[in-house]
Amino acid sequence: MDSNIARERASHPKPTVLSDFILGSQDGIVNVLGIILGLSAASRDVRIILVATLAALGAESIAMGAVAYTSTRARRRLYLSQALQERREMKEIPQTERDEVREILTGWGYQGADLEEIVERICRNRPRSSNS
């Protein structure tokens, strides 16, 4: 089972600062290249092209940073709201939640006594928080 967990984690890497940087850089480069090409076609003045390129790079950097920041905050808020919802449902409709856990674990290949033992442990040992 441990090798399956390791394989599952390896196949679903989490976004990192580096991946956000790479994605943002690629997007920014495409936009800046478009500006450079457009200006090059319209003007032969190297100073105008250079200044416009630097301005576009600055604007793209700020925009990509803001997008990464707000995206990360939104993902975190969504996760926290879903976790709170699940804790609330464990209190209000425990049998439905127990069935949901059983269905997920069945999909992962658990069955029989192992399945029931894991369902019982998960439902008995639900995470505690200050607002539960």
Secondary structure, DSSP 8 states (H G I E B T S, - for coil): -HHHHHHHHHHS----HHHHHHHHHHHHHHHHHHHHHHHHHH---HHHHHHHHHHHHHHHHHHHHHHHHHHHHHHHHHHHHHHHHHHHHHHH-HHHHHHHHHHHHHHTT--HHHHHHHHHHHHHT----TT-
